[in-house]
Amino acid sequence: MNTSKLKFTIVLVVLFGLNIQSQINIIPRPLEIVLKDAFLVLNDKTTIISNNQTKEEAKLLCSFLKNGFNKKPKIRKKGNGIQLVINLNLEKELGKEGYRLMAKNNSILIEGATKAGLFYGIQSFKQILPVDFSNNNYQNKSIDFPVVSISDTPRFQWRSFMLDESRHFKGMEAVKNLLDEMSRLKMNVFHWHLTDDQGWRIEIKKYPKLTEIGSYRKDTQASRKSPDRVGFSHSGFYTQKQIKEIIKYAQERHIKIIPEIEMPGHATAAIASYPWLGILGTTTEVTQEFGKLPDSFNIADPKVTQFLTDVLTEVFELFPTDIVHIGGDEVNFKTWENSKMIQDQIKKEGLTSPADLQIFFTNQMSIFMDKNKHRMMGWNEILGDNLHKEHQNSNMEVKQKLAENAIIHFWKGSLELVKKAVTNGHDVVNSLHSMTYLDYNYKSIPLSKAYSFDPIPEGLDEKYHDKILGSGCQMWSEWIPTVEKMNAQVFPRLAAYAEVGWTKKSNKNYEKFIIALEEMQKRWDIIGINYHKGFD
């Protein structure tokens, strides 16, 4: 770093009145930014100061700087430069994911109480640099970096993006690119929807037909409620080796992956692979249609329950996170009402209805997970509430109480249902569909509406606010077959949801967000991410 150049830059600021505030356009918006009218200089002689605690983050930063300056920076243990520090004392002030970035004199300090916090500080540092810096074609030999102090911490601990690959498989490259953008935006949970009616996308070694048969469908419905087909097959799945590679990639970016293995509904692909899993006895191939389908796992059969625990056991061994999402949504209770085996099971267990049986089954899965040091998560149907019009004529009486340890993924319903969940002791991730579903078009959820979402529902008693873990945004892929189309649905709204999850509510400002987003879009242009043009 060149201190003589620093003095020259200060003179320029005084003479020309440069507005350096405009250079701090970070998404998500930090908690606190303090700027001075001065710069320090970064160039190809800038060093990274790191120790064994921070070596992984130092390597990532080193690679980034090498791309910009076309020269690999040196990593040293002492001296002036970009200092990467784990400061345990920072946790009291900024929490486990918070960070502090301070640029002054001839050094930049980036510190966090944990590696995650340090990593997020580096993401903010990278966003302060010119948008084309890491393009490998960057022409400038030095960068004027503002003298700035940033203190930052997330509002919520759960900042999630969900990708549905059951309906349309996207592949490893697309997933890694999404993880890159999540990490840039400080999102920390990748919710991976891997099984559903239209495809089984995860290798399970004990049941190879799940991918041999369940990952392939002959054709695909062309549009909603239409008999027309697109005219070609669709297939794809991840081997366990590939999943381990993606998990490692996510871990390096401080993103945990929550797999979703749907049960007891949305099970057609699994039943097509092993027909004895189903109720109807008529499911012989993976469905080509979307929507709520009639068949489901026959949870009255102990062999089916054993199958599901076998699958979960392999999932536990594969994924390092201690949460597994079981879906639990949109079970067709009409099929259960017409099944003698299901009705006999309801009577045998002293239950009141199909909804009561679903809670009973869900609790069995929760007990199994708990014994294996895992925690269950599911869409809010697992509470037994009547969310759907088609259940109006069904018996929805519920006497069972859902295991308190279950995390409720709220996607549909009223404030009263959220209140019910939190007062019963459940943690909640808020993904209200009308605000967070990325498959909805921009007329339904414009960027401004996405940005306005608050995971804490208006009217929720403050004593329950800490039961709202955070938010999720969902990329359902029924009608989103290509990566290009997916990206246009995801971007730029992903940036809005990132700020929803991270930025303190009083610090949110849509106009300032749009200014920062314009720079972010230039970055997406450089790396070739297709995004929706226009802000609404």
CORJOFEN-V872474 format. One record per residue. N is the residue number from 1. RES is the residue in one letter. SS is DSSP state (@ for helix, = for strand, . for the rest). Layout:
n=[N/N]
res=[RES/RES]
ss=[SS/SS]
This chain:
n=[1/2/3/4/5/6/7/8/9/10/11/12/13/14/15/16/17/18/19/20/21/22/23/24/25/26/27/28/29/30/31/32/33/34/35/36/37/38/39/40/41/42/43/44/45/46/47/48/49/50/51/52/53/54/55/56/57/58/59/60/61/62/63/64/65/66/67/68/69/70/71/72/73/74/75/76/77/78/79/80/81/82/83/84/85/86/87/88/89/90/91/92/93/94/95/96/97/98/99/100/101/102/103/104/105/106/107/108/109/110/111/112/113/114/115/116/117/118/119/120/121/122/123/124/125/126/127/128/129/130/131/132/133/134/135/136/137/138/139/140/141/142/143/144/145/146/147/148/149/150/151/152/153/154/155/156/157/158/159/160/161/162/163/164/165/166/167/168/169/170/171/172/173/174/175/176/177/178/179/180/181/182/183/184/185/186/187/188/189/190/191/192/193/194/195/196/197/198/199/200/201/202/203/204/205/206/207/208/209/210/211/212/213/214/215/216/217/218/219/220/221/222/223/224/225/226/227/228/229/230/231/232/233/234/235/236/237/238/239/240/241/242/243/244/245/246/247/248/249/250/251/252/253/254/255/256/257/258/259/260/261/262/263/264/265/266/267/268/269/270/271/272/273/274/275/276/277/278/279/280/281/282/283/284/285/286/287/288/289/290/291/292/293/294/295/296/297/298/299/300/301/302/303/304/305/306/307/308/309/310/311/312/313/314/315/316/317/318/319/320/321/322/323/324/325/326/327/328/329/330/331/332/333/334/335/336/337/338/339/340/341/342/343/344/345/346/347/348/349/350/351/352/353/354/355/356/357/358/359/360/361/362/363/364/365/366/367/368/369/370/371/372/373/374/375/376/377/378/379/380/381/382/383/384/385/386/387/388/389/390/391/392/393/394/395/396/397/398/399/400/401/402/403/404/405/406/407/408/409/410/411/412/413/414/415/416/417/418/419/420/421/422/423/424/425/426/427/428/429/430/431/432/433/434/435/436/437/438/439/440/441/442/443/444/445/446/447/448/449/450/451/452/453/454/455/456/457/458/459/460/461/462/463/464/465/466/467/468/469/470/471/472/473/474/475/476/477/478/479/480/481/482/483/484/485/486/487/488/489/490/491/492/493/494/495/496/497/498/499/500/501/502/503/504/505/506/507/508/509/510/511/512/513/514/515/516/517/518/519/520/521/522/523/524/525/526/527/528/529/530/531/532/533/534/535/536]
res=[M/N/T/S/K/L/K/F/T/I/V/L/V/V/L/F/G/L/N/I/Q/S/Q/I/N/I/I/P/R/P/L/E/I/V/L/K/D/A/F/L/V/L/N/D/K/T/T/I/I/S/N/N/Q/T/K/E/E/A/K/L/L/C/S/F/L/K/N/G/F/N/K/K/P/K/I/R/K/K/G/N/G/I/Q/L/V/I/N/L/N/L/E/K/E/L/G/K/E/G/Y/R/L/M/A/K/N/N/S/I/L/I/E/G/A/T/K/A/G/L/F/Y/G/I/Q/S/F/K/Q/I/L/P/V/D/F/S/N/N/N/Y/Q/N/K/S/I/D/F/P/V/V/S/I/S/D/T/P/R/F/Q/W/R/S/F/M/L/D/E/S/R/H/F/K/G/M/E/A/V/K/N/L/L/D/E/M/S/R/L/K/M/N/V/F/H/W/H/L/T/D/D/Q/G/W/R/I/E/I/K/K/Y/P/K/L/T/E/I/G/S/Y/R/K/D/T/Q/A/S/R/K/S/P/D/R/V/G/F/S/H/S/G/F/Y/T/Q/K/Q/I/K/E/I/I/K/Y/A/Q/E/R/H/I/K/I/I/P/E/I/E/M/P/G/H/A/T/A/A/I/A/S/Y/P/W/L/G/I/L/G/T/T/T/E/V/T/Q/E/F/G/K/L/P/D/S/F/N/I/A/D/P/K/V/T/Q/F/L/T/D/V/L/T/E/V/F/E/L/F/P/T/D/I/V/H/I/G/G/D/E/V/N/F/K/T/W/E/N/S/K/M/I/Q/D/Q/I/K/K/E/G/L/T/S/P/A/D/L/Q/I/F/F/T/N/Q/M/S/I/F/M/D/K/N/K/H/R/M/M/G/W/N/E/I/L/G/D/N/L/H/K/E/H/Q/N/S/N/M/E/V/K/Q/K/L/A/E/N/A/I/I/H/F/W/K/G/S/L/E/L/V/K/K/A/V/T/N/G/H/D/V/V/N/S/L/H/S/M/T/Y/L/D/Y/N/Y/K/S/I/P/L/S/K/A/Y/S/F/D/P/I/P/E/G/L/D/E/K/Y/H/D/K/I/L/G/S/G/C/Q/M/W/S/E/W/I/P/T/V/E/K/M/N/A/Q/V/F/P/R/L/A/A/Y/A/E/V/G/W/T/K/K/S/N/K/N/Y/E/K/F/I/I/A/L/E/E/M/Q/K/R/W/D/I/I/G/I/N/Y/H/K/G/F/D]
ss=[././@/@/@/@/@/@/@/@/@/@/@/@/@/@/./././@/@/@/@/././././././././=/=/=/=/=/=/=/=/=/=/=/=/././././=/=/././@/@/@/@/@/@/@/@/@/@/@/@/@/@/@/@/@/@/./././././=/=/./././././=/=/=/=/=/./@/@/@/@/@/@/@/././././=/=/=/=/=/=/././=/=/=/=/=/=/././@/@/@/@/@/@/@/@/@/@/@/@/@/@/./././././././././././././=/=/=/=/=/=/=/=/=/=/=/./././././=/=/=/=/=/=/=/./././././././@/@/@/@/@/@/@/@/@/@/@/@/@/././././=/=/=/=/=/./=/=/././=/=/./=/././././././@/@/@/@/./././=/=/./././=/./././././././=/././././=/=/././=/./@/@/@/@/@/@/@/@/@/@/@/@/@/./././=/=/=/=/=/./././././././@/@/@/@/@/@/./@/@/@/=/././././././././././././././././././=/././././@/@/@/@/@/@/@/@/@/@/@/@/@/@/@/@/@/././././=/=/=/./././././././@/@/@/@/@/././@/@/@/@/@/@/@/@/@/./././././@/@/@/@/@/@/@/@/@/@/@/@/@/@/@/@/@/@/./././=/=/=/=/=/@/@/@/@/./././././@/@/@/./././././././././././././././=/=/=/=/././././@/@/@/@/@/@/@/@/@/././././=/=/=/././@/@/@/@/=/./././././././././@/@/@/@/@/@/./././././././././@/@/@/@/@/@/=/=/=/=/=/=/=/=/./././././././@/@/@/@/@/@/@/@/././@/@/@/@/@/@/@/@/@/@/././@/@/@/././@/@/@/@/@/@/@/@/@/@/@/@/@/@/@/@/@/@/././././././././.]
